[in-house]
Amino acid sequence: MIKTLDLAPALPEVFVAIAGLALLMLGVFRKDNATRTVSLLVIMVMAAALMLVSSLGTERHLAFGGLFVADRFAGFAKGLILLASAFSVAMSLQFLEKEKIARFEYPVLVLFATLGMMMMVSANDFLALYLGLELQSLSLYVLAAFNRDNLKSTEAGVKYFVLGALASGMLLYGISLLYGFGGSTSFETLANLFAGGHDHPVKPNMGIIAGLVFVLAGLSFKISAVPFHMWAPDVYEGAPTPVTSFFAVAPKIAAICLLTRVMFGPFADLVVQWRQVIEFIAIGSMFVGAFAAIVQTNIKRLMAYSSIGHVGFILVGIAAGSDLGVQGVLIYLAIYLFMNLGTFAVILSMRQKGRMVEGIEDLAGLAKSNPVMALVMATLMFSMAGIPPLAGFWGKFYVFMAAVQAELYTLAILGVLSSVVSAYYYLRVIKVMYFDEPTEAFDRPVGRSMALVMAVSTLVVLVFTFVPAPLVSSAKAAAAVLFPAGG
């Protein structure tokens, strides 16, 4: 029986849902001139939701009869998701107005996608997981094709929709197998069954393993991990650039946190069964991301393969199967968020004579025409390559240390090797900016929101080296939630 106070842990989600519906109505009545107003209100809603998430404290709360959980892990993930979404909306406004596709539906869709992500990371049951995942996915399908008069954007939306439907089918099939062989969709019930703390413990038979593999395949699509990455380069290139910047951060963070909760929740006692699958996906993602990006000439496709590579590094932390591994994953995600936001702020500022340009060669001579922007991009590229002492190095350091502690030496060595390969294409961008002959300069001035995102991102990447304690301690506390017995 659901108590009256059962909804309190889900207050941020309830608030975002009601605000989203209200802003939708506001947009309908204000019509064409509502985009800027709705965008600003969406950012305010996200800021308020962030305050509500932090007000829930550190205790573990259940809602909706145990389908929904609010704890420190979910709080940490929601903080990153809301920051990513708010920055993405702020960065998109200028682009949408210049491209004449400013419609109020855009910020509202981002808000509903964010609501789906918040539900995902708080899922405590496969039904709640699927509900959140589909709410996010349906919003993202529309966002990918938002510039409906552009052939590439429409193609991106269709590709993402068709492949997303396939991934959802695989995920649902996996859930049905787990329900059939385990008798429940609840994370806690399944965890007890597999741990033997139940009257009728379930051994990990072929049905359970098959269900687990299908669930992993469905979630791997959402994080664009190899071999389910084929949609990412085309969708990243075809979707409007602000949508690409959103795809690169918020949905990826949400899906990785969801995958972490699923692996260390219901399947915590099946580490031996799922570790080899995660290792295979991690190695594939690291090397496909590293080698495929070398030949790219479009900066958005480069970022797509870069994100696939980063997912591989993050999965190394999950494969470790320890609290140190999950802590490394959360630290990496926080650093990844700011590195990507800053990079996409630069990409969104790549405009010549009012027209967006996306070629890597278009950055030629940027150090001479706009030295500040070139410095920001160089700092972020060095960080993404994992050059010490920048934040990107420490992200990789934590996940590799977890792998070494778990005696996954081969995985750690392969991770370091792929990191060396991937450094090539990051350094190539820096070489083009600083050593190639200048081409046509980018339009000035850069928008205020872009300048702010660039400044904040660069500051975080630089400062983390000297003040790591707040993020490291927060990630440690969030990771400990998934290991109540001490991991």
C-alpha positions as CSV (number, residue, x, y, z in Angstrom):
1,M,0.0,0.0,0.0
2,I,1.4,3.4,-1.0
3,K,1.5,5.9,1.8
4,T,0.7,9.6,1.4
5,L,4.3,10.7,1.9
6,D,5.5,8.1,-0.6
7,L,5.8,10.9,-3.3
8,A,8.2,13.1,-1.3
9,P,11.4,11.4,-2.7
10,A,10.1,12.0,-6.2
11,L,9.4,15.7,-5.6
12,P,12.0,17.0,-8.1
13,E,10.5,14.8,-10.9
14,V,7.0,15.8,-10.0
15,F,8.0,19.5,-10.1
16,V,9.7,19.1,-13.4
17,A,6.7,17.2,-14.9
18,I,4.2,19.9,-13.8
19,A,6.6,22.7,-14.9
20,G,7.0,21.1,-18.3
21,L,3.3,20.9,-18.9
22,A,2.8,24.5,-17.8
23,L,5.6,25.7,-20.1
24,L,4.1,23.8,-22.9
25,M,0.8,25.6,-22.4
26,L,2.7,29.0,-22.1
27,G,4.4,28.3,-25.4
28,V,1.1,27.4,-27.2
29,F,-0.6,30.6,-26.1
30,R,2.5,32.9,-26.7
31,K,3.2,31.2,-30.1
32,D,6.3,32.3,-32.1
33,N,7.9,34.8,-29.8
34,A,7.9,32.4,-26.8
35,T,11.2,30.6,-27.4
36,R,13.5,32.9,-25.4
37,T,11.1,33.2,-22.5
38,V,10.4,29.4,-22.3
39,S,14.2,28.7,-22.6
40,L,15.0,31.0,-19.7
41,L,12.1,29.5,-17.6
42,V,13.3,26.0,-18.4
43,I,16.8,26.9,-17.1
44,M,15.2,28.3,-13.9
45,V,13.1,25.1,-13.5
46,M,16.3,23.0,-13.8
47,A,18.0,25.1,-11.2
48,A,15.0,24.7,-8.9
49,A,15.0,21.0,-9.5
50,L,18.7,20.8,-8.6
51,M,17.9,22.6,-5.3
52,L,15.1,20.1,-4.6
53,V,17.4,17.1,-5.3
54,S,20.0,18.5,-2.9
55,S,17.3,19.1,-0.2
56,L,16.4,15.4,-0.1
57,G,19.6,14.8,1.9
58,T,21.7,11.7,2.0
59,E,19.2,9.1,3.3
60,R,17.8,6.4,1.0
61,H,14.1,6.9,0.3
62,L,11.7,4.8,-1.7
63,A,8.6,6.0,-3.6
64,F,5.8,4.5,-5.7
65,G,5.8,1.3,-3.7
66,G,9.5,0.7,-4.2
67,L,9.6,1.3,-7.9
68,F,11.6,4.6,-7.4
69,V,14.6,5.2,-5.2
70,A,16.2,8.5,-4.1
71,D,19.7,8.1,-2.7
72,R,23.1,9.8,-2.9
73,F,24.0,7.9,-6.1
74,A,20.8,9.2,-7.8
75,G,21.4,12.7,-6.4
76,F,24.9,12.8,-7.8
77,A,23.7,11.6,-11.2
78,K,20.8,14.0,-11.3
79,G,23.1,16.9,-10.4
80,L,25.2,16.2,-13.5
81,I,22.2,15.7,-15.7
82,L,20.5,18.9,-14.7
83,L,23.7,20.9,-15.1
84,A,24.3,19.4,-18.6
85,S,20.7,20.1,-19.7
86,A,20.7,23.7,-18.3
87,F,24.0,24.5,-20.1
88,S,22.8,22.9,-23.3
89,V,19.6,25.0,-23.4
90,A,21.6,28.2,-22.7
91,M,24.1,27.3,-25.5
92,S,21.3,26.5,-28.0
93,L,19.3,29.8,-28.0
94,Q,21.6,31.8,-30.2
95,F,22.1,29.0,-32.7
96,L,18.3,28.4,-33.0
97,E,17.6,32.1,-33.6
98,K,20.3,32.5,-36.2
99,E,19.3,29.3,-38.1
100,K,15.6,30.5,-37.9
101,I,14.4,27.3,-36.2
102,A,13.7,28.9,-32.8
103,R,10.5,27.2,-31.6
104,F,9.4,26.9,-28.0
105,E,9.1,23.1,-28.3
106,Y,12.9,22.8,-28.2
107,P,13.5,23.7,-24.5
108,V,10.3,21.9,-23.5
109,L,11.5,18.7,-25.2
110,V,14.9,19.0,-23.5
111,L,13.0,19.4,-20.2
112,F,11.0,16.2,-20.8
113,A,14.1,14.3,-21.9
114,T,15.7,15.5,-18.6
115,L,12.7,14.3,-16.7
116,G,13.1,10.8,-18.3
117,M,16.8,10.8,-17.4
118,M,16.0,11.7,-13.7
119,M,13.5,8.8,-13.6
120,M,16.1,6.4,-15.1
121,V,18.8,7.0,-12.5
122,S,16.2,6.6,-9.7
123,A,14.7,3.4,-11.2
124,N,14.5,0.5,-8.6
125,D,12.5,-1.8,-10.9
126,F,12.8,-2.7,-14.6
127,L,9.3,-1.2,-15.3
128,A,10.4,2.2,-13.9
129,L,13.6,1.9,-15.8
130,Y,11.8,1.3,-19.1
131,L,9.3,4.2,-18.4
132,G,12.1,6.7,-17.8
133,L,14.2,5.4,-20.8
134,E,11.3,5.7,-23.3
135,L,10.3,9.2,-22.0
136,Q,13.9,10.3,-22.7
137,S,14.2,8.5,-26.0
138,L,10.9,9.8,-27.5
139,S,12.1,13.4,-26.8
140,L,15.5,12.7,-28.2
141,Y,14.1,11.3,-31.5
142,V,12.2,14.5,-32.1
143,L,15.2,16.7,-31.1
144,A,17.5,14.9,-33.6
145,A,15.1,15.8,-36.4
146,F,14.3,19.2,-35.0
147,N,15.5,21.1,-38.1
148,R,12.9,19.4,-40.2
149,D,13.8,21.4,-43.4
150,N,17.3,20.0,-43.3
151,L,17.8,16.6,-45.0
152,K,20.7,15.6,-42.7
153,S,18.7,16.4,-39.6
154,T,15.6,14.5,-40.7
155,E,17.9,11.5,-41.7
156,A,19.5,11.6,-38.2
157,G,16.1,11.5,-36.5
158,V,14.9,8.5,-38.6
159,K,18.1,6.6,-38.1
160,Y,18.1,7.2,-34.3
161,F,14.4,6.3,-34.1
162,V,14.7,3.0,-36.1
163,L,17.8,1.8,-34.2
164,G,16.4,3.1,-30.9
165,A,13.3,1.0,-31.4
166,L,15.4,-2.1,-32.1
167,A,17.4,-1.4,-28.9
168,S,14.2,-1.0,-26.9
169,G,12.9,-4.3,-28.2
170,M,16.1,-6.0,-27.2
171,L,15.9,-4.4,-23.7
172,L,12.3,-5.5,-23.3
173,Y,13.1,-9.0,-24.4
174,G,15.9,-9.2,-21.8
175,I,13.5,-7.9,-19.1
176,S,10.9,-10.5,-20.0
177,L,13.5,-13.3,-19.8
178,L,14.6,-12.0,-16.3
179,Y,11.0,-11.8,-15.2
180,G,10.3,-15.3,-16.5
181,F,13.3,-17.0,-14.9
182,G,13.5,-14.7,-11.8
183,G,9.8,-14.1,-11.1
184,S,10.2,-10.4,-10.5
185,T,11.1,-7.1,-12.1
186,S,12.2,-5.5,-8.8
187,F,15.9,-4.8,-8.4
188,E,15.9,-5.6,-4.7
189,T,13.9,-8.9,-5.2
190,L,16.2,-10.0,-8.0
191,A,19.3,-9.1,-6.0
192,N,18.0,-11.2,-3.0
193,L,17.3,-14.1,-5.4
194,F,20.7,-14.2,-6.9
195,A,22.4,-13.6,-3.5
196,G,20.7,-16.7,-2.0
197,G,18.9,-14.6,0.6
198,H,15.5,-15.9,-0.5
199,D,13.4,-19.0,0.3
200,H,13.9,-20.1,-3.2
201,P,17.3,-18.8,-4.5
202,V,17.8,-18.7,-8.2
203,K,21.0,-20.0,-9.8
204,P,22.3,-18.0,-12.8
205,N,21.0,-20.4,-15.4
206,M,21.0,-19.8,-19.2
207,G,17.7,-18.0,-19.2
208,I,19.0,-15.4,-16.6
209,I,22.3,-15.0,-18.5
210,A,20.5,-14.5,-21.8
211,G,18.2,-11.9,-20.2
212,L,21.2,-10.1,-18.7
213,V,23.0,-10.1,-22.1
214,F,19.9,-8.6,-23.8
215,V,19.5,-5.9,-21.1
216,L,23.2,-5.1,-21.5
217,A,22.8,-4.9,-25.3
218,G,19.8,-2.5,-25.0
219,L,21.6,-0.2,-22.6
220,S,24.9,-0.4,-24.6
221,F,23.0,1.2,-27.5
222,K,21.9,4.1,-25.3
223,I,25.6,4.8,-24.3
224,S,26.7,4.2,-28.0
225,A,29.2,1.5,-26.9
226,V,30.7,-0.9,-29.5
227,P,29.1,-2.9,-31.3
228,F,25.9,-0.8,-30.8
229,H,27.6,2.5,-31.8
230,M,26.7,2.7,-35.5
231,W,24.1,5.4,-35.0
232,A,26.3,7.9,-33.2
233,P,28.5,9.4,-35.9
234,D,25.6,9.9,-38.3
235,V,23.2,11.3,-35.7
236,Y,25.9,13.6,-34.2
237,E,26.7,15.0,-37.7
238,G,23.2,15.3,-38.9
239,A,21.4,16.7,-35.8
240,P,21.5,20.5,-35.2
241,T,24.8,21.3,-33.3
242,P,23.1,22.2,-30.0
243,V,21.2,18.9,-30.1
244,T,24.5,17.1,-30.7
245,S,26.0,18.9,-27.6
246,F,23.1,17.7,-25.6
247,F,23.3,14.1,-26.8
248,A,27.0,14.1,-26.0
249,V,26.5,14.8,-22.3
250,A,23.2,14.4,-20.5
251,P,21.7,11.2,-22.1
252,K,25.1,9.6,-22.0
253,I,25.6,10.4,-18.3
254,A,22.1,9.2,-17.5
255,A,22.5,5.9,-19.4
256,I,25.9,5.1,-17.8
257,C,24.6,5.8,-14.3
258,L,21.6,3.6,-15.1
259,L,23.9,0.8,-16.4
260,T,25.9,1.1,-13.2
261,R,22.9,0.9,-11.0
262,V,21.6,-2.2,-12.9
263,M,25.0,-4.0,-12.8
264,F,25.5,-3.3,-9.0
265,G,21.9,-3.6,-8.0
266,P,20.0,-6.7,-9.2
267,F,23.2,-8.3,-10.7
268,A,25.7,-7.5,-7.9
269,D,26.3,-11.2,-7.3
270,L,26.6,-12.1,-10.9
271,V,29.8,-10.1,-11.5
272,V,31.6,-13.1,-12.9
273,Q,28.9,-13.5,-15.5
274,W,28.7,-9.9,-16.7
275,R,32.2,-8.8,-16.3
276,Q,33.5,-10.5,-19.5
277,V,30.7,-8.8,-21.5
278,I,31.5,-5.4,-20.1
279,E,35.3,-6.0,-20.8
280,F,34.6,-6.9,-24.4
281,I,32.4,-3.8,-24.9
282,A,35.0,-1.6,-23.2
283,I,37.9,-2.8,-25.3
284,G,35.8,-2.5,-28.5
285,S,34.7,1.0,-27.6
286,M,38.2,2.2,-26.7
287,F,39.8,1.0,-29.9
288,V,37.0,1.8,-32.4
289,G,36.8,5.3,-30.8
290,A,40.6,5.7,-31.1
291,F,41.2,4.4,-34.7
292,A,37.9,5.5,-36.4
293,A,38.4,9.1,-35.2
294,I,41.8,9.5,-36.9
295,V,40.3,9.7,-40.4
296,Q,37.5,12.1,-39.6
297,T,37.4,15.6,-41.1
298,N,34.1,16.8,-39.6
299,I,34.5,18.0,-36.0
300,K,31.1,16.6,-34.9
301,R,31.9,13.1,-36.2
302,L,35.2,13.4,-34.5
303,M,33.4,14.2,-31.2
304,A,31.1,11.2,-31.8
305,Y,34.0,8.8,-32.0
306,S,35.7,10.6,-29.1
307,S,32.6,9.9,-27.0
308,I,32.6,6.2,-28.0
309,G,36.2,6.1,-26.8
310,H,35.4,7.8,-23.5
311,V,32.5,5.3,-22.9
312,G,35.1,2.5,-23.3
313,F,37.3,4.1,-20.6
314,I,34.2,4.6,-18.3
315,L,33.2,0.9,-18.7
316,V,36.7,-0.1,-17.4
317,G,35.5,1.3,-14.0
318,I,32.3,-0.7,-14.2
319,A,34.2,-3.9,-15.2
320,A,36.3,-3.5,-12.0
321,G,33.2,-4.4,-10.1
322,S,34.2,-2.5,-7.0
323,D,33.2,0.7,-5.1
324,L,36.5,2.2,-6.3
325,G,35.5,1.5,-9.9
326,V,32.1,3.2,-9.4
327,Q,33.8,6.1,-7.8
328,G,36.1,6.4,-10.8
329,V,33.1,6.2,-13.1
330,L,31.3,9.1,-11.3
331,I,34.5,11.3,-11.3
332,Y,35.1,10.6,-15.0
333,L,31.5,11.5,-15.8
334,A,31.7,14.9,-14.0
335,I,35.0,15.7,-15.8
336,Y,33.6,14.4,-19.1
337,L,30.6,16.7,-18.8
338,F,32.6,19.9,-18.6
339,M,35.2,18.8,-21.2
340,N,32.4,18.2,-23.7
341,L,30.3,21.3,-22.9
342,G,33.4,23.5,-23.4
343,T,34.3,21.8,-26.7
344,F,30.8,22.2,-28.1
345,A,30.7,25.8,-27.0
346,V,33.7,26.3,-29.3
347,I,32.1,24.3,-32.1
348,L,28.9,26.3,-31.8
349,S,31.0,29.5,-32.2
350,M,32.5,28.2,-35.5
351,R,30.6,30.6,-37.8
352,Q,31.9,32.3,-40.9
353,K,29.8,35.1,-42.5
354,G,26.8,33.9,-40.5
355,R,27.1,30.3,-41.7
356,M,28.0,27.4,-39.5
357,V,31.2,25.5,-40.4
358,E,32.1,22.0,-39.1
359,G,35.4,21.1,-40.8
360,I,38.5,20.5,-38.6
361,E,40.4,22.5,-41.2
362,D,38.1,25.5,-40.5
363,L,40.0,25.9,-37.2
364,A,43.2,26.6,-39.1
365,G,45.0,29.7,-37.6
366,L,42.5,30.2,-34.8
367,A,45.4,31.0,-32.5
368,K,46.0,34.1,-34.5
369,S,42.4,35.2,-35.2
370,N,41.0,34.4,-31.7
371,P,43.8,33.3,-29.3
372,V,41.4,33.0,-26.3
373,M,39.1,30.5,-28.0
374,A,42.1,28.6,-29.3
375,L,43.5,28.4,-25.8
376,V,40.2,27.1,-24.4
377,M,40.0,24.5,-27.2
378,A,43.6,23.5,-26.7
379,T,43.1,23.1,-22.9
380,L,40.1,20.9,-23.5
381,M,41.7,18.8,-26.2
382,F,44.8,18.2,-23.9
383,S,42.4,17.2,-21.1
384,M,40.4,14.8,-23.4
385,A,43.7,13.2,-24.5
386,G,44.5,12.6,-20.8
387,I,47.6,14.8,-20.6
388,P,48.6,15.4,-17.0
389,P,48.0,17.3,-14.9
390,L,44.6,18.3,-16.5
391,A,41.3,16.8,-15.2
392,G,41.0,14.3,-18.1
393,F,44.1,12.5,-16.9
394,W,42.7,12.0,-13.4
395,G,39.4,10.7,-14.8
396,K,41.4,7.9,-16.6
397,F,43.7,7.4,-13.6
398,Y,40.8,6.6,-11.3
399,V,39.2,4.0,-13.6
400,F,42.5,2.4,-14.5
401,M,43.5,2.2,-10.8
402,A,40.2,0.4,-10.1
403,A,41.0,-2.1,-12.9
404,V,44.5,-2.7,-11.6
405,Q,43.1,-3.3,-8.1
406,A,40.6,-5.8,-9.5
407,E,43.6,-7.5,-11.2
408,L,42.3,-6.7,-14.7
409,Y,45.8,-5.9,-15.9
410,T,45.2,-6.7,-19.6
411,L,42.1,-4.3,-19.7
412,A,44.1,-1.5,-18.0
413,I,47.1,-1.9,-20.4
414,L,44.8,-2.0,-23.5
415,G,43.1,1.2,-22.1
416,V,46.4,3.0,-21.8
417,L,47.4,1.9,-25.3
418,S,44.1,3.1,-26.8
419,S,44.5,6.4,-24.9
420,V,47.9,6.9,-26.6
421,V,46.3,6.3,-30.0
422,S,43.4,8.7,-29.3
423,A,45.9,11.4,-28.3
424,Y,46.8,11.7,-32.0
425,Y,43.5,13.2,-33.2
426,Y,43.1,15.5,-30.2
427,L,46.7,16.9,-30.8
428,R,45.9,17.2,-34.5
429,V,43.1,19.7,-33.7
430,I,45.7,21.7,-31.6
431,K,48.2,21.5,-34.5
432,V,45.6,22.9,-37.0
433,M,44.8,25.8,-34.7
434,Y,48.4,26.8,-33.9
435,F,50.5,25.8,-36.8
436,D,48.4,25.8,-40.0
437,E,48.0,28.9,-42.1
438,P,45.0,31.0,-41.1
439,T,41.8,30.7,-43.2
440,E,38.8,32.9,-42.9
441,A,38.3,34.2,-39.3
442,F,35.2,33.2,-37.3
443,D,32.5,35.8,-36.7
444,R,32.8,37.9,-33.6
445,P,31.7,38.4,-31.0
446,V,31.0,35.0,-29.4
447,G,27.7,34.9,-27.5
448,R,27.7,35.6,-23.8
449,S,26.3,32.1,-23.0
450,M,29.1,30.5,-25.1
451,A,31.8,32.6,-23.4
452,L,30.4,31.6,-20.0
453,V,30.4,27.9,-20.8
454,M,33.9,28.1,-22.2
455,A,35.2,29.9,-19.1
456,V,33.5,27.5,-16.6
457,S,34.6,24.4,-18.5
458,T,38.2,25.5,-18.7
459,L,38.2,26.6,-15.1
460,V,36.9,23.2,-13.9
461,V,39.4,21.3,-16.1
462,L,42.3,23.3,-14.7
463,V,41.1,23.6,-11.0
464,F,40.3,19.9,-10.5
465,T,44.0,19.1,-10.4
466,F,44.5,21.5,-7.4
467,V,41.2,21.1,-5.6
468,P,40.0,17.5,-6.3
469,A,38.6,16.8,-2.8
470,P,34.9,18.0,-3.2
471,L,34.3,15.9,-6.4
472,V,36.3,12.9,-5.2
473,S,34.5,12.8,-1.7
474,S,31.1,13.3,-3.3
475,A,31.7,10.5,-5.8
476,K,33.0,8.2,-3.0
477,A,29.9,8.8,-1.0
478,A,27.6,8.3,-4.0
479,A,29.4,5.0,-5.0
480,A,29.2,3.7,-1.4
481,V,25.4,3.6,-1.7
482,L,25.7,0.7,-4.2
483,F,27.9,-1.3,-1.8
484,P,26.0,-1.3,1.5
485,A,28.2,-4.1,3.0
486,G,31.4,-2.2,2.2
487,G,31.9,-3.3,-1.4
